[in-house]
């Protein structure tokens, strides 16, 4: 009996040992491959799950203990899904589309100035200053099993221009603008600040009863991005991924306008052709780890999930049609004008915008799709103009641009001195 009890006790101890080993193995397996499944269960989309699994594999292959510790800190499916979204590169296209919006705002300010000569302002050499402001929203969109980020942005700035009457039929001008943009992700704690500087050369030529206008724009942009990755899972200072980088923008815009005057009313049908190109430079989020000769960490900053990005380029070619209605009222203190415009445009270049990134600490790169801008979008604006009996005129207006996935309200306020 004693021998039999001893055998049963031995088998129990061995069984417990194997059970413990099995539990330990199961825990290790879960830690190595279960976080992606956990993120999927918490609501992460297919791209976020892919990126989380890929970076975990790279962390294990490169023995990136900091990143492994970040993954190991996850305990719930909600935390896993949140981390998957934060660790995934921005797919909203904010660094591209915000610059394109700033370029459009500046171009519209110049277009408003050139249309002054058609809608009644006397053709004189002029110096003008315009306030520029915007409120913009890019909505969160879904495509199949992927959910693309959205953002809210606002901007303010100024444009200064000078145009000169070259002949009875032509006007030539130059303008400069500066705008500051603040953009915030609608899904995650990601922020982008842009200071954009642009220059434009523009002109208008009258042939018979038609007007032809052209603008050439070039811009340089200083960008600062910041995002938080697992701030509830890591120590203070180890969740912020920041980067500074630059971008450039270029555009060529052509307009054809044919005014029809009916008493104090002017009907202005228009055709538009716009080409633009935005280039975003390579950049890397802050990641610094320095060690002394004894192998002790002496300097640390940035998230272990910080990324480096390849250059992005995005070009568009739009054809548009518009109709503007203007009414003029002569008074003892000058001329008051009201202008209302409707415009529709189609984007003809069907380019797929992507982003290519890799861990800042090293590893293979991966490429992800970015939310595509809509092919059709529309604009309307309302402007009020006061041409005084002196050399000054004043102009205020609001413009609204919208599509299926984005909307932008633009504000303008201009003073013009003619001589």
Secondary structure, 3 states (H helix, E strand, C coil): CHHHHHHHHHHHHHHHHHHHHHHHHHHHHHHHHHHHHHHHHCCCCHHHHHHHHHHHHHHHHCCCHHHHHHHHCCCCHHHHHHHHHHHCCCCCCHHHHHHHHHHHHHHHHHHHHHHHHHHCCCCCCEEEEEEEEEEEEECCEEECCEEECCEEEEEEEEEEEEEEECCCCEEEEEEEEEEEEEEEECCCCEEEEEEEEEEEEEEEEEECCEEEEEEEEEEEEEEEEEEECCCCCCCCCCCEEEEEEEEEEEEEEEEEEEEEEECCEEEEEEEEEEEEEEEECCEECCCEEEECCCCCEEEEECCCCCEEECCEEEEEEEEEEEEEEEEEEEECCEEEEEEEEEEEEEECCCCCCEEEEEECCCCCCEEEECCCCCCEEEEEEEEEEEECCCCEEEEEEEEEEECCCEEEEEEEEEEEEEC
